[in-house]
């Protein structure tokens, strides 16, 4: 992570959402907080983007075409890419249901679509901190 202009760590966040408007809203919320964003409409190319862009966190919509976001999160966790990757699930589903999906998927945090403006940046920051360990600090 690099430092943003105000001294806070600047995170590199991949946002995956098939809805153009929702994806742009997620990205603009993160960019307004000084973070760099990368966008995908589906899971295709996600692993490559994470490696090439050195992504700190992924924000995943649960209802993606082809592979649901919770299943994609589980796939990340089971691969080498997911060990230190912060993962946040986003959905319009009720919070208890979303929390249950996140637990099964080993996601770090959740944000309902109605809470994006006030909760997304904090959720991503918590996810990155949760996955930051001694190894990441040594390599970063």
Residue pairs with C-beta under 8 A, 6 or more apart in sequence:
1 9
1 10
1 11
1 12
1 56
1 128
1 140
2 9
2 10
3 9
3 10
4 10
4 34
4 35
5 34
6 34
8 34
9 128
10 34
10 35
10 36
11 30
11 35
11 36
11 56
11 57
11 124
11 125
11 128
12 35
12 36
12 37
12 38
12 53
12 54
12 55
12 56
12 57
13 30
13 35
13 36
13 37
13 38
13 55
13 56
13 57
13 58
13 59
13 124
14 37
14 38
14 39
14 40
14 46
14 49
14 50
14 53
14 55
14 57
14 58
14 59
15 23
15 26
15 27
15 30
15 37
15 38
15 39
15 40
15 58
15 59
16 23
16 39
16 40
16 41
16 42
16 43
16 46
16 58
16 59
16 60
16 61
16 64
16 69
16 72
17 23
17 26
17 41
17 59
17 60
17 61
17 64
17 90
18 41
18 42
18 61
18 63
18 64
18 65
19 61
20 41
22 61
22 113
23 39
23 41
23 61
25 116
26 37
26 59
26 90
26 116
26 120
27 37
27 39
29 116
29 117
29 120
29 121
30 37
30 59
30 120
30 121
30 124
31 37
33 121
35 121
35 124
38 49
38 53
38 55
40 46
40 49
42 64
42 65
42 66
42 67
43 64
43 66
43 67
43 72
44 66
46 58
46 72
47 76
47 79
47 81
49 55
50 58
50 76
50 81
50 85
51 81
55 85
56 85
56 86
56 128
57 85
57 86
57 87
57 88
57 124
57 127
57 128
58 73
58 76
58 85
58 86
58 87
58 88
59 88
59 90
59 111
59 120
59 124
60 69
60 70
60 72
60 73
60 87
60 88
60 89
60 90
60 107
61 69
61 90
61 91
62 68
62 69
62 70
62 89
62 90
62 91
62 93
62 98
62 101
63 69
63 91
64 72
67 75
69 89
69 90
69 91
69 105
70 89
70 101
70 102
70 104
70 105
70 107
71 105
73 82
73 87
73 89
73 102
73 105
73 106
73 107
74 104
74 105
74 106
75 82
76 82
76 85
76 87
77 83
77 87
77 105
77 106
82 106
83 131
84 131
84 132
84 133
84 135
84 136
85 131
86 108
86 109
86 124
86 126
86 127
86 128
86 129
86 130
86 131
87 105
87 106
87 107
87 108
87 109
87 127
88 107
88 108
88 109
88 110
88 111
88 120
88 123
88 124
88 127
89 98
89 101
89 102
89 105
89 107
89 109
89 110
89 111
90 110
90 111
90 112
90 113
90 116
90 120
91 98
91 101
91 110
91 112
91 113
92 112
92 113
92 114
93 101
93 112
94 112
95 110
95 112
98 110
98 112
99 110
101 107
101 110
102 108
102 109
102 110
107 127
108 123
108 126
108 127
108 130
108 131
109 123
109 124
109 126
109 127
109 130
110 123
111 119
111 120
111 123
112 119
